[in-house]
Amino acid sequence: MEAAMGLMRRMPPRHSETALSALLSLLPHNSSDLLSQVDLPLQVLSDDDSGKRFILCEYNRDADSYRSPWSNKYHPRLEDAPYPSSKLRQLEIEANDIFTVYCDQYYEGGISSVYMWEDDNEGFVACFLVKKDGSKTGQGRRGYLEEGTWDAIHVIEVGPEEETTRYCLTSTVMLSLTTDDVSSGTFSLSGSIRRQMNMNLPVADGHLCNMGKMIEEMEGKLRNSLDQACLLLCSFELPLHVYFGKTREMVCTLRPPSEVLPMRLPDNGVVHVP
């Protein structure tokens, strides 16, 4: 199981579904663990009742049906399906409306979905999803990429409601992009990154406010990490299929940062400039 998870962490997102299917056939007795721990690129389905699209994942699935956050109905229809409580459903509706605005402001479009459910610790769990197709034929407003997909999964475990509540955020981002033009050449980059954050926050500000702050801060950190990996590769003009961490290690080894050089200033003595 440990080797299987190590393989999936190193697998490009575009090949992760094929790799997971192969592992499930090899390790059928570990199927539940693999399906619960492995994140796959997000899929989208249309909700005919609301006229909106929603994201499919393990967190809104029961059997082979998926619940829409807009109409609160399963597609295809499912009898005796689980639903959040009325109080949690109201919070879910508000979160979807807010996250739609967040998605438009930060991603310049895309599809978002938020799902919530009760846990066994008198708290609840919330899942915030974003899928952005930034290709020329997708939702990209700039049209720079031949192909480009950003999938963000944020799962927040919220403890029992007290004056100060514990929030545990686990975020995963999967990125795939391909360019193909004269100026940049052919370039393919894909990979995933996962981070965790724990915070104790006052409930007086509201759960949505607290969760929103955590997601905003985490996404900023994840984007910075991915930006640094991409900037290290921007001078290459050859076809590349890379994994973020390994590529960064290789580029820093081949092209180490410039040695620290002393620069003498008349008034301030010697300072070091990288």
N, C-alpha and C positions, 0 to 999 in steps of 0.2 A: 504493500500500500504506500509506503514511504517513497519507494522508487517510482511508482506511478504518479504520485503528486509532484515529485521532482521533474518528471518528464513533462507533465502538463504545464508547470510553471515556465518551462523553457520553450514551449510550443507556440509559434506565431498564432495570433487569434484566428486568422483565416483558416488554419488547419486544425484548430482545437476540436471542432465537432467530429471530424474524421478520426482524430487520435482518441477521443473519448469513446467513440463507438468501438474502436479496436480494443481498448482497455476493458470495456464492459464485457466483450466476448471472451477475453482472457481471464478476467477476474469477476465472474458472475456473483460470487459470494460477497464481494465488496461493492456491489452496484449502488446500494443506498448511500454509502459513504462518498463514493465518487460523484454521484449526482448532486449531493448536498454541498460538497466542497469545491467543485469545479465550476467556474464561471464561464459561460459561453457567450459569444456575440449575441446581442439582443435581437429579437424578431418583433415584427409589428403586425397587428391585426386591426381591421376596421370594425367599429361598433355601429351597426346600422341604426340602432335606436337613437343614438346621440349624434350620429354623423361625424364622429371623431375617431381618430386612430389611437390605439393604446399599445403599450409594450408588453410582450409576453416574457415571463420568467418563472422560476420555480416558486416565487412568493405569491403569485396569483393563480396558480394552477391547482386543479383537483382532477385526478384521473387524466383525461385528455381534453379537458375544458379549461378555459381561462376567463377569469372575472374582469370585466371592464370597470375601471374606476369612475367612469362617467355615468353609466346607467346602473351599475351594481348588478349586472346580469352576466351569466356565464355563456360563453360561446365555444362550442355549441351548447345548447340548453342542457342543464344537469339537475337532476332531482336530488333533494336532500343535500345540497352543497353547503359548505361552511361560509358564513358571512360575519363581518365584524359587528359588534354591538351598535346600537343606535347612536350612542355617545361617540364611539370611536369612528363610526361612519361619518358623522358630521365633521369631525376633525379631519378625516381623510378628504372630504369634499373641499374644505377650506385649503388644505395643503396642495391639492391638485390645481386649484385656481391660482394660488400664489406661485407655485413652481412653474406654471406655464409662463408667467411674466418673467421669472428668473431665467428660464431657458431662453426666452427671446432676447433678453438684455445681455446675457453672457455668451450665448452661442449663436446669436443672430438667426434664430429659428431652430428647427429640430422638433423632436417629439419627446414628451415627458409623461411620466406616470408615477403616482404615489399610491402605495398599498400599506394598510395597517391591519394588525391583528393582535389579539390578546396573547400573553404568554402565561406560564405557570407560576410566575413570581409576583402576581398582582400588578404587573406593569403591562407594557405593550411594546411591540416592535414595529418600526416604520421602515419602508423601503422606498427610496427615491431613485428614479431611473431617468436617464437621458440618453437618447440616441440621435446623433447628428450625422447626416450624410452630406459631407462637404465636397462631393464630386461635382463635375460640370453638369451632370444630368440630375443631381440630387437637390438638396436644400441649400447648397452653397451659394451665397450671394456674390462671391468674388470670382468663382470659377477657375481657380488656379490648379486644381488637382484633377488628374485623370480619374483616380479613385481615392476616396478618403472617408473613413468611418471612425467616429468617436463614440464609444459606449461607456457610460459611467454608471456604476452601481453603488449606492450608499445605503447601508443597512444600519439603523440605529436602534439599540436596545435601551429602552427607557425603564428605569426602576420604579418601584412603588412611589406614588405621589406623596411627597412630603414638602416641607418648606424648601429644602435643597434636595434635588433629585440627581441621581447618577445617570449620565448618558455615555454609552459606549458605541462609537462610530467605527465601522469597518468599510473602507472605500476601495473600490477596484475600478481602474480605468483601462480599457483596451483600445488601442490605437492602431489603425492600418492606413497607410497613405502611399500613393504612387503618383509620380510625376512623369510626364513624357512630352517634353518640348525641346526646342533648339537651345534655349539659354541654359537650362538646368540639366538636360540630358534625361536619361531614364534612372529613376531612383525609387526604391521600394523600402519602406520602413514599417515594421510592425512589432508589437510587443504589448506587454501588460505590466501594470504596477499596482501594488496593494499596500495600504497603510491603515493604521488604527489610531484612534484618539479617544481618550477618556476624560470626561469633565464632570464636575459637580456644579450644577447651576441652580439658581433660585427659580422656583416654579412661578413666582409672581410675574415674571416677564412673559410667561406662556410657553407651552411646549414648542409651538411652531417657530417662535422667535429664537429659542435656544437651539433647536435643531438646524434652523436656517443659518445661524452664525457659524455653527460647527462645519456644515457642508461648505459654506463659502470659504472658510479658512482652509479646509482640507483641499478643496479643488484648486485654490491658489497655490498650495504647496505642490500638488501633483502636476499642475501645468508648468510650474517652474522647473521641476525635475525633468519633465519631458522636453521642455524648451532647451535645456542645457544639452541633453542628448542629441537633439536635432542640430543645434548650432555646431557641435563638434564635427558633424558630417557634411555641413553645407558646402564645403569646397570640393567634395568628390563629384566626379562626373561619370562614374561607372555604375552599371547595374549592381545594386546592393540589396541583400535580404538579411536584415540584421535583428539582433535582440538587444534591447537598450543597455542593460548592465554590462554585457560582454563587450559590446561595441565601444562603450565609453572607456572601459578598461584598456582595450586595444589601442584606441586613438590616443589616450593619454600616455601610453607606453611608447608609441611610435613618434608622437609629437608632444614631448613633455613641455610644460609651461616654461617660459623664459626664466633664466636664472635671475635671482634678485640682484639688482645693480645699485650701487651707492650713488647718490646724487648730492653734491655739496651745495648748500645754500649759504649766502653771505651772512645772514643773521641767525639762522636756526641750526647751524651745524650740519651734521650728516643725517639724512633720512634715507630710508630704503623704499624704493618704488618697484613694484612687481613688473 
